[in-house]
Amino acid sequence: MAENQNSKDLYMIIKEKYQRKSVAGQLQSVFGKEIYHYFCLESTNKVAYLLAKKGAEEGTVVVADEQTQGEGRGDHYWYSPQGGLWFSLILRPRMISSETSRLSILGATGIAMSIDRLFSSLKVRIRWPNDVVIKDKKVAGVLIKVRTERSDVNFAIMGIGVNLNVREFPSPLSFTATSLIKETGDSTSKKRFLESTLEELENLYFSSQVNGHMLLEKARLFSSLLGRQVEVVTTEGKFQGLVQDLDEDGGLILRLESGLHKKILPEEGYIKERSPKI
Ligand code: BT5
């Protein structure tokens, strides 16, 4: 079992139990109040999933310095050497399963806000649904795994990978990926970046439960695709069109060449080709 195999490599459990004020001014439990920090895991998502199944609280974080089988969406891999920030956050959202699509956008928006806050000179963008990019190169990604009981969400795991201090990428990633150290020339403290990202995610998560439009507004601000011609690969086939908007479910609204509109949910597709940047 992954958990047993990996537990010997667990070197730290941080139980800070610190509290921050929510947007509404009340104290609430916070993301990262319990952090399981490993040297090396196959995937932080797998361990977080097992912990959540055993009842771990919302906000629990599993972080690893290195992953040997980092997962992307579908059958995609995630390159996770030392130097990056690889973590998974346990969520227990009060939503029905059809509403969980928006968690991908929430994750990507939280990372983009954290990069923007710490490195205001970098032009960070979200490439729908889950890529965080700088100059069209991927610097971070989000993977959501949801466990449902009937139509209720039991828990969700938000897996986040950020290329923090990764200096080199193997081909073909060397053409499509970047890192904060490559963009800024400086290394970034993992602890500082994790704290900042958890804070942004927590604010977005709780405030979007009160005001659903808020998340959308933020996501639009960072979106790299609005008004651009794209090709989206979905399970139903490929669709080409102009990106008109994002909707509250995290869906992409495409205006097809026929003039019809098509909504594609985050879990249904990814961007294949884009027109050159305007
Ligand atoms: C993602 O999938 O972007 C989700 C990435 C989630 C990674 C985190 S790390 C912590 C947690 N534990 C896990 O095991 N996973 C999560 P997707 O949109 O499918 O993108 C995957 C594609 O991005 C791959 O097929 C590669 O082309 C590319 N890729 C792989 N590793 C990369 C990296 N480090 N940086 C940039 N691009 C990468």
Boltz pocket constraint, residues with backbone or C-beta under 6 A from the ligand:
constraints:
  - pocket:
      binder: B
      contacts: [[A, 42], [A, 43], [A, 44], [A, 45], [A, 46], [A, 67], [A, 69], [A, 70], [A, 71], [A, 72], [A, 73], [A, 74], [A, 76], [A, 77], [A, 78], [A, 79], [A, 80], [A, 85], [A, 86], [A, 87], [A, 88], [A, 130], [A, 131], [A, 138], [A, 139], [A, 140], [A, 141], [A, 142], [A, 143], [A, 159], [A, 160], [A, 161], [A, 162], [A, 163], [A, 173], [A, 176], [A, 177], [A, 178]]
      max_distance: 6.0
